[in-house]
């Protein structure tokens, strides 16, 4: 499954640190929720960019690659992102009017333990 074009452009702008290109892809009332986070939710383009720039100023040269994509219709996309250190984040994007309206990001720091699809899940309590 492929990314919607707006998310291809968003990740490209983010990896290039081109905040003006990225801002053009955001809905004016964009909401970004990071889990876990003490700061909770950022609302609006200025708050989104401030938080993103702050995250990159702390992490240096981090770049992200999309490893998996799941699409739920035209407006909902889930992504698994991995950075060069093996850190993983799961992000769910809601699109509106061709722009990012909401995103929920779940952070997992390296090292990350992966479970393959062939591994057995524990039995349900019963």
N, C-alpha and C positions, 0 to 999 in steps of 0.2 A: 504494500500500500504506500502511496506517495503522499508527501506533505502538500497541503494547499499552498499555492504560490505565495500568499502573504507570509506564511511561516518560513518558506525558503528564503525570502527576502529579509525577514526578521532575524533569522539565525546568521545570515551572511553579514548583515549590518552589525549585529552584536559581536561577532568574531573580529570584525574590522574596527570595532569601537567607534562606529559612525553614528553618533547619537541623533543627528538631525535626520538621517535616512530612517533610523529606527522609529523616531517620534512620528513620522508621517504614516507609519503602519498601525499606530495605536488609536483607538477610539478616544474621543475627548474625556470620557468618563471611565477609562480603563481602570480595572481593579486587579491587583496582584497580591495574592496571599501566599506566603512562604511558611511551610510547616517543617520542622519546628522553628519557631521564631518568636522572640520577645516583642518584636515590632508588629507582628500580625499582618495587617493589610495596608497596602498603599493604594490611594485612589487619585486618579488624574495623571495626565502625562508628566507634569513636572515632578510629582512624587515618585512615579515609576522610574523616571530617568535618574533622579537623585539616588534612589536605592540601588539601581543597577550600576551606576558609576561608582558608588561607594563599595559595592561588592567587588568590582574589578580592581579598585585601587588597593584593596586588601589582599587580593589573590594574584596580582601580577599578570603574567602572560597566559592565563587560562584561556583555552579554546575548547569549544564544544562540538561534538559530532552526534548526529542523530543515529541511534542504533535500532530503534523500533518505532513504528507508527501504527496507531489504531484510530480509525475514523468512525465517528458516529453521526453520519449524515453530513450535510454541508457546513454545519456550524460548530461541530465539536470534534476536537482532535487531541489524542493523548500521545505523548512522545516519551521515549526513554533516551536520555542524553548522557553521554560519558565524556569526561574531560581527560587530558593527557596523563593525569595521575591515577586514573581508574575510579575517580569519584563519579557517582551516578545521581542523576535527578530524574524524577518522573514529573512531567508537566502536562497539565490538561489545559487546553486553550478553547475558549468560546469565542467565535467570530461573529461580528455583527457589521453589516454594511461593508464587508470586505476588509475590516480591520479587527485587531485584537481587542475584544471587549473585556474578557476576564481570563485570568490565568491562575491556576493553583499549582504550586511547586512543592514537591516533597523531596527533601535532600537526604542522600545517603553518602557518607564520607568513606573514602578508600581505607582499608580494603573492603570490597563488597563481596559477600558470598552469594553466588548464583546457584539456583536450582534449575536444572534442565527440565524440559517438558516431560521427559521420560521418567523422572523421579516420582516415586510414590508419595502421595500425600498421606498424612496421618489419618487414621480412622476417626470418624465423627464420634463424639461421646454418646454413649447410649445405653 
